[in-house]
């Protein structure tokens, strides 16, 4: 990195740290009067504009797009959120920008952005520099076996879950279909209408209502976080703080009533399509080029546009290193009860009263859970059982275990 660029990075970091303090005050109602900060939209908008302007002034062009859009909240429907949540989300944008700034600074200096033992980037995708979502040209999008149609703007509305296949599920509760403005996002937007989710979040298939409620409470109390900042988790935390007990119960009962189905094909291979990060998930690059898989899981939609359209029937291919499934099967059947998955999750890994089902879930999502339990980022009711199980697992072990569990029948 040149000295001028290094100076600009340093100045940008100082600005971000200052803004972070301002937002911390703005989130604390007891400190607002003394600080002169309010949650009025005009004050929050001023902070947002200041963040954008300072990043553009301080950072090189190739970084500015990443930092200023690190959370990409406008694309997530940010302008529809209420003032309290907007203040919290602004703080989240700043935290994300600081995180990306750290990675970019390291990479620019010739140092690795992740240490060998750090969180693998493929499991925690970050949108690349200058990432922007495609503009809405007004085209009505379609998916197979559905008479419905939506524009990109409609599909990006966080308070309207697109229901491509209403015949697949019971009637959605209002909180699942539309959320509650301004602060409770529609559950069916991120998790899809009947709960399959995607690699960037959780499939709710097979979870009991009690487990869904428990996990939402743990998001709310910050017992469940991630080893690195993630937009999906931050939005879940914000929603969990505003949802009522009755709304949560209705959503949990609804998703628990859905019959699980498999939507992942696990493929062992030495080579995989070259990928890029698109809206926090991996997608194949144009041209069909391939590269060695190394010690990674590369999970991509079978049809990217169907997944972007939030089609609840979207399917995925999870590429894993050769031999992973058998190695994972052996690890899961270990004679050591601390790491024997069936001891808590059941003989078929479909769940028990003690622990949730882990069969047929996204291996990328499952890897993050193992890693987050090990790092201590994920705490809560199950952490005392999981910590001993994961403390001696290597990255390769985790890849093998989740490749095996993803290959099972739900």
N, C-alpha and C positions, 0 to 999 in steps of 0.2 A: 504494500500500500504506500502511495506517495505521501510525503509529509503534509501537503495541503489537504489531501483526503483524510489523513489521520487526524488533523486538526478539526475537520468538519465532523468526523465521527465523535470526537471528544465533546465538541460543542453540542451536538445532537443529544448525546447521552446526558449531559448536564441539563438540557432543556427537558428531557423526558423525566429525569429524576425530580425536577422541580414540579412538573405537571402531576407526577404521581403523588407528591405531597399534597398538592392542591385538591386532587380528587379524593384522597384519603380523608381530608377535612370535610369535603363536600358530601361524603357518605356518612359522616357522623353528625347527626342532627344536633347534638349537644354542643358542637363546636362551630356551627354554621353562622350563628349571629355574630360571634366575635370576629369571624374571618371575613364577613361581608359576602360570603358565597351563598347563593340560593340554588334551589333546584328548578327555578323557572327556566322554561325552554330557552329563553334568550341568553341566559348565563351559560347554560350547558352548550348551546350552539357556539357561543364565543370560544369556549374551551376547545370544542371540536375543531373549529376553524384555526385556532392558534396551533393546535397539534399538527394539522395538515400543513400549515404555512411554515412552521419551524422545521419540520422534516424536509420539506421541499428546499428550504434555504440552506439547511445544514448538510444534507446528505448528497452523495453522488447520485446521478439519475438512476443507475442500475440498482441502487438499494432503496431509493425513495419509495418505489412502488410497493416493495415488500413491507417496509416498516409502517408506512401510512395505511396499508391495507392488510396488515398482519392478521387482524381479526375479521376483516372484510364484513363489518357489521352492517353497512348499508346494503350489501348484497343479501344479508340474512334478514332484511326487513327492519333494520335498525330504526328507521324513521317512524315506525309504527309503535315503538315502545314508549312507556310513560317516563316522565322526568326522573323518578328515583332509580329506575332500572337503567336509564340512559347514563346517569352519573356512574353507576357501577360498571356498565359496559365500557364507558370511556376509560375508566381505570384499567379495565381488562385489555383494551387496545394498547394502552401505554405499556403494560406489563409484557404483552406479546411483542411489541416493537422492541423493547429492551432485550427480550430473549433473542429475537432474530438478529438484532444489532450485535449481540455477543457472538453468535455463530458466524456472522458475516465478517466481523473483525478478526476472528481467529482464522477463518479461511483466507482472508486477504493477506494475513501475515504469514501464510504458508504453514500454519499449524492445523492439525485435524480439527474439524468442527465437533466431532464426537470422539471421546477417548475410546479405546478398545473395549472397555468395560462399561461405557455409558449407554444410555438408551439408544437402540438402533434407529436411525432415521426412517427406515422402511416401516417401522411399527408406529411411528409418531410423525406422519407426514406434515410438512410445513409448506404452504403455498410459495412458489418460487418468486424471484424478483420480477417486478412488472406484471404480476398476475392480475388479470381482470376477467371477470365473467363476460360471456358473450352478451351483447345487447339484445334486447327483445325486438325482433322485427315484426311482431304481430302474428307470426305463423301459428296456427293451431297444431299442437303436437299430438301424436297418436301413439298408442302401444298396442301390441297384438291382443286380440280377443277382447276388445273393449270398445264400446260405442262412445265413450267419453272423449273429450278433447279439452286441452288447456293451453294457454299461452305461457311463455316463460315467466312473465310477471305474476300470473296466477300461481304457478308452481313454486315461486319464491316467496309467496305470502305466508308468513309464519303463523297466521291465524286462520288458515283454511287448508285442511288436509285434502289433497286430491284423492278422490275415491274412484280409481280405475275399475275395480272389480267388486262392486257392492254385494254380489252373490257369494263372495268368499267368506263373509263374516256377518255377525249380527249388526244391528243398527249401532253406529258409533255414538257414544255419549257426547253431549255438547262439548265437554272439556277436551275430548280426544279430537273431535272434528273441527272445532273453532277456537279452543282455548278460552281465555277471558282477558280481553284487553283492559289495561295496557301491558300487563306484566306476566301473564300466564300463557305461554306459547301453546299452540295446539299439539298435543302429544303425537298425533298421527302425521305431522309434517316430517319430523326427523325420524321417527320410528316406523313411518308408513302406516297406512290405514289399518292393517291388521297385525302390525308388530314385527315384521322381519328385519327392520333396520338395515344397516350396512356396515362395512368394515370400520367406518369412522365413529360408530356408536354401538349400541347393544341391540341384538335381536331379543325381543321379549317373549319369543316362543318358549313355551314350557315352564316359564316362571310362575310360581304361585302368586296369588294376590298379596299374601303376607310378605313374600320376598320383595316384590316390587315396592310395596309401601316402606319396608325396612331400608331398602337401598336409597329411595328418595329422601328419607329422613337423614341418612348418612351423607348424602350430597348436601343437604341443607345445613348440617352441623359441621361440614368440612372434614368429616372423617373419611370421605372418599374423594380423593383428588387424583392427579397424575404425576408421573415422574418428571414430565416437562409440561409447559403450558399447552392446553388444548382448548380450542374454541367450543367444540361440542360439549365438553365437560363444564366449561364456564357457563354456557347457556343453560345447561341442566341445573346447575347450582342456583342460578338466578331464578329459574322457574320454580324450583323446589321451595324457595323462600316465600313465594307469593301464593302458591296453590293451597286451597283449604283442605281440611281433613276429609270432608265429604267428596270434594272433587277428586282427590287422590284415590279414595276408596272406589269411586265409580270407574275411574280409568284402570285401576289395578284389577278389579273384577272383570272388566271387559277384556283386557289383554290375556288374563288367565283363562278365559273361556275359549280362546282360539286354539284349534288343534295344530300342534307343531308340524312343520313340513321341512324337508331338506331343500336348501337352495344353493348348495356349494358342491362343486366337484373338485376333489383333491388330486393333483397330478404330480407324481414324482418325476423330476427331470434335472438334467445338467445345465440346460440353457432356458432362458425365459425371454419374452418380449422386452425390449427396452421400454421403460415407463417414465412418466413424468407425473407430478402432483397436479391434480385438477380438483379444486374445491375440497381439499383435505383428504382425497382418496387417490390411489394410484390408477392410472389409465395408460394403455399402450400408446406409444408414439407412432405417428404416421410413418409409413415406409416399411413396417414389418421387420425392422432390424432386431437381432437377438444378442444376448450377452450371457456370460456365465452366471448362474444363480448364486454361487458362493454359499454363505451361511445366512440365507434370507428366506423369508416367505414373501412371495409376490402374489398378492390377491387383487384381481381385477374383475370388473363386470364383464359378463359375456357380451353385453351390448351397452356401451357407455351411455348412449342417448336415452335408452329406456331407464337406466338408473338415475340419470340426471332428471328425468321426468317423474321421479319418485314412484315408479311402477312397483307395486307391492309384490309382483311376480318376477321381478328381476333376479337373475341368477349370476353366480360368480364362479370363477376358476381360481383355485388357490394352488400355485406352484410351490412345491417344497423340494428340498434336496433328496436325492435318491437314497432310499433306506430309512427315511424318517418315520414312516408309519410303523414299521416293525420295531424300530428302536423305541418309539413312543409306547407301543403296546407293551414292550418288556418293562419299561420304566413304570408304567401305570400299574403293572402287576407285581411290583417289587414286594419282597417279603417284609420290608421295613414298613410298618404300619404308618409311619409319619408321612411317607410319600406314596402310599398305596391309595390311588384315587377312589377305588370302589369302597373303601372303608367308610367314606363319608357320602360320596356321590351315588352310591348304589352299584350293584353288580353290572348293570348295563349303562351306567353313568348318566341315567336319565333323571337323577335327583332323588332325594329322600327328605324326610322331615328336618334333617340336620343341614343339608346343603342343596343347592340348586342343581339342575341337570346341566351337564357340560357337553353332551353329545351333539354333534352336527352344528356347532356354533362357529362363527367366523374365526379362523385361526389367528388372524391379525388382532382381533379384539381379545381373544383368549390369551395371546402372548402378552399383551399390555397388562392384563389382570395379574398374571404370574409375576411380571416384572415389577408392577406397582406394589404388590404384596411384599416382594423381596426388598424393594427400596424403602418401604415404610410409607409410601404415598397413599396407599389404600389401607385404611384401618377399619374399625368397626367390629360388628358382631362376629364375623368369621375370621378375622385376622389372627386370633390366637391359634386357630386350627391350621391356617394356611402358612403362617410364618415358618414353622418348623419344616413344612413340606417343601418350601421353595428355597430355603436358605443355602442349600448346597447344590442347587441346580445351576448349570451353566447356560449360556445363551443357546448352545446346541441342544441341550437337554430340553429346554423350554420349546424350541422349535419342533423337536420330535414329539413331545407330548401333545402339543396343540394340533399338529398334523394328524396324529392318530385320532384324537377326539373329534376333529372336524370330519373325519372319514366315516364316522359311525352314523347309524340311523337314528333320527330324533325320537 
